[in-house]
Amino acid sequence: MNKGKCQILHLGWGNPGCVYRLGNKRLENSTMERDLRVLVYGKVNMSQQCPGSQEGQPSPERTSGKASPVGRGEGIVPLCSALRWPHLEYCGQFWALQYKKDIKLLENVQRRAMKMVKGFVGKLYEDWLRALGLFSLEKRKCFINSVKTHSVSTPNIILMMADDLGIGDLGCYGNRTLRTPNIDRLAEEGVTLTQHIAASPLCTPSRAAFLTGRYPIRSGKWHLGMNCESSNDFCHHPLSHGFDYFYGLTVTNFRDCKPGQGSVFLKGVQKALVFPIQIIGITLVSLATVRYIGHLKVPFQALGYCLLIITILLVVLIFFFYHFRHLNCFLMRNHQIIQQPLSYENLTQRLTKETIEFIRRNTDAPFLLVLSFLHVHTALYASENFRGKSKHGLYGDAVEEMDWSIGQVLDVLEKYNLSDKTLVYFTSDQGAHVEEISSAGEVHGGYNGIYKGGKSTNWEGGIRVPGLLRWPGVLQAGAYIDEPTSNMDIFPTVVKLAKAQLPSDSPHLADPDLVAEEVNLKSSGSVIELVPKGESVWKVFFFTPNFSPEDSNGCYDSHVCFCHGGFITHHDPPLLFDLSRDPEEKVPLTPETESRFYEILRVIHLAIDNHTRSLHAVPNQLSWDNLLWKPWLQLCCSSVFQSCYCDNDSEGSLLEVRSG
């Protein structure tokens, strides 16, 4: 097969002047083709039959990525695919536009097209496309690549995740006051996911879903600490779960870790302990009183033991919180603590330097790099070169420093000619924490754009996050995908690209080989999202958090929204929204405004029942046994008498920083 004759599969808008074939049926720019926006398959000599094409290449009109003339929401969205197979040169385009008529006919065409794809390039190519999420015949998007014949081997994969970053904080998602040129560069050179959903609106369960490819309720994962039985068994350390190298924090970045930033625990501890202490105190005084007047024979020794135990528990609790920073805020390299307590000075530069050194050490073999930023979870910080440079205080400084770090990573990929061999993914673990206000009154939380609510809520502001993918030569630059996607999709995608197998004991993993079903269940306790084969994306709330103040966009009185008791309002019937028409979730639908109201709820309840039956009990990570501090499991790089102090993280020659 010469380069002038390519096997072409078209699922989309026809190029004027081209002749297509579907089997033996000859189709030109007929009324049927124009109306259905479908198409066709055949052996096409591009240079002879398509005006404006060069031999073996699509015409400029096809690769421009511009919208077609069929109306709003039906533009071409380009993504890529091209490779050389042994003994077979293949050049292809994949187009798919929204259609308006005869869905059955289109589906028949698509099924036939899939068989043809399998026939001339084999199942492996289909798997590769689906692994990227680029080829789902049930979706109505356009996936195009200007054809370049090249070898596709196992790529490098870099997964970058911000903490508490709002979707509205980035230039590529509409922000005009924060400078994020390097993150925007990912969007310009890759694919932007416009409806990318975190599996949970809280950090750890969302990250557990991201790392396992399944709902966090199946893992029951929360913060597990570091050790199980002794202070050096490292049962929960990243090196015990598949990673070969680790540098960073193994626990969360809290306000308590940075002097002067306040405490994330203090208010909660005060609320949780004041009432129990009052009850215990009143009980002990009452027992002592009735014992003294002779109405109850309670040995003073028993009262003394109770008082002693309570006193010891209070002393341990006070000691833990007083020394929280020294005990829990530390930096590790593999199994070794190299800085305790953690210093925020030039921390992002140090993390970036480690990242670059890792890439340099692995230029000759495929690697997986997970870069999990501390930015922009509080405690906020920024190095001297970025401090005071943004228009949004310390929060903006931190976002812009993170953007600089991402730019350094992209630059080193380019320096070592790894850009075309590397899939880069960027996201946030959930939406911005809108209630974050410093003790000085400065806003320390991000911006979720038009979306309601934020972190800890299942409103779109809590779960809709940035999603950017870049792989030059494979993913077409400047593409947009509007279908709902999830951070759970990344794990099976990575597995597939690495030519590995999904765990056989985890049947509920999101499988990239599964074509989109009638219902995709995205569940986080109070909310169910229904993604049917159509234009609408239905979302149902069975209960919603009570904002405080009532007319605000968050729970400012409690710093975070809770999801139980008097903190929520139950809804019967549940609140129903169509996100395709009301992404701001302003007006719930009713039977009067949505004719399919009860049918939608019926399908959703069926999905809930199926989902619930598939769940199995997991250990409660928020039990008292897991919550209580266990001194014998405590990591300490020196001794308690030295406040566990050490600093072995020499900054050496830090990376040159240019900000602004």
Secondary structure, 3 states (H helix, E strand, C coil): CCCCEEEEECCCCCCCCCCEEECCEEECCCHHHHHHCCCCEEEEEHHHHCCCCCCCCCCHHHHCCCCCCCCCCCCCCCCCCCCEECCEECCCCECCCCCCCCHHHHHHHHHHHHHHHHHHHCHHHHHHHHHCCCCCCCCCCCECCCCCCCCCCCCEEEEEEECCCCHHHCHHHCCCCCCCHHHHHHHHCCEEECCEECCCCCHHHHHHHHHHCCCHHHHCCCCCCCCCCCCCCCCCCHHHHCCCCCEECCCCCCHHHCCCCCCCCHHHHHHHHHHHHHHHHHHHHHHHHHHHHCCCCCCHHHHHHHHHHHHHHHHHHHHHHHCHHHHHCCEEECCEEEEECCCCCCHHHHHHHHHHHHHHHCCCCCCEEEEECCCCCCCCCCCCCCCCCCCCHHHHHHHHHHHHHHHHHHHHHHHCCCHHHEEEEEEECCCCCCCCECCCCCECCCCCCCCCCCCCCCCHHHHEECEEEECCCCCCCCEEECCCEEHHHHHHHHHHHCCCCCCCCCCCCCCCCCCCCCCCCEECCCEEEECCCCCCCEEEEEEEECCECCCCCCECCCCCCCCCHHHEEEEEEEEEEECCCCCCCCCCECCCCCCCHHHHHHHHHHHHHHHHHCCCCCCCCCCHHHHCCCHHHCCCCCCHHHCCCEECCCCCCCCCCCCC
